[in-house]
């Protein structure tokens, strides 16, 4: 399986069974999303920064509500977890997190999750191999919260997302803040992550991906 990051919360997960694209965005985010093809598009919530399906140039199934789905032998579980401020009705929104089973690897995309899940919510996710976690704060998890979520879920690999990037018009914290919280000083990035189930590490590792434009 190959994982490519296009910035913000948009990833392409490509395996033998097909391709999943998460949270495609429009140009108002400040980044340019290339034309993508997918079999499944997951939408965490109804924001143009997370739900611009017009960017996908193929026939695909949109998953934007809680439930269990099977498409092309790809299994997707969508779980609703609130995002936004409880005090502000304007900012509060429904947020879906997704557990995607692709090539016997379980990837969890947390969308704009902005709180540390309860133990029961973590158990609902099941065992997670790769965690795609927001770390830039504001309307989603900040560095401290992201570190706590990682310790609860205990994935093998962590890929941070939703943080400050050149050109991004959303004000977010830099990824360095998250790395410091995790006790890391290196910030080397890779173009994409190619991984098989037997290649997962024994202990949690952080992987930084280049944002492809």
QUIGI-V803388 format. One record per backbone hydrogen bond with DSSP energy under -0.5 kcal/mol. NH is the residue of the N-H (numbers start at 0). CO is the residue of the C=O. If there is no record, write none. Layout:
# QUIGI-V803388
nh->{NH,NH}
co->{CO,CO}
This chain:
# QUIGI-V803388
nh->{1,2,3,4,5,9,10,10,11,12,13,13,14,14,19,20,21,22,25,28,29,32,33,35,38,39,40,41,42,46,49,50,51,52,54,55,56,56,57,59,60,62,63,66,68,70,73,74,74,75,75,76,77,77,78,80,82,83,88,91,92,95,96,97,98,99,99,100,100,101,101,104,106,106,107,108,108,109,109,112,113,116,121,122,123,124,124,125,125,128,129,130,131,131,132,132,134,135,136,139,140,145,146,147,148,149,150,151,152,153,155,156,157,158,159,159,160,161,163,167,168,169,171,172,176,177,178,179,180,181,182,183,189,192,193,194,194,198,199,204,206,208,209,211,211}
co->{13,192,11,209,9,6,8,21,3,19,1,11,12,17,12,39,10,41,47,25,26,30,31,54,18,18,60,20,62,44,46,46,23,50,51,52,35,54,55,57,38,40,61,77,75,73,70,72,100,68,73,98,66,75,96,94,92,138,86,87,82,43,78,108,76,97,106,74,98,99,104,101,99,104,129,97,106,107,131,109,81,114,117,118,119,120,121,121,122,105,105,156,107,129,130,158,160,161,140,136,112,141,142,143,144,145,146,147,148,149,128,128,204,130,157,206,132,7,172,164,28,28,169,135,173,173,174,175,176,177,179,178,207,2,191,0,192,195,196,155,157,206,189,4,209}
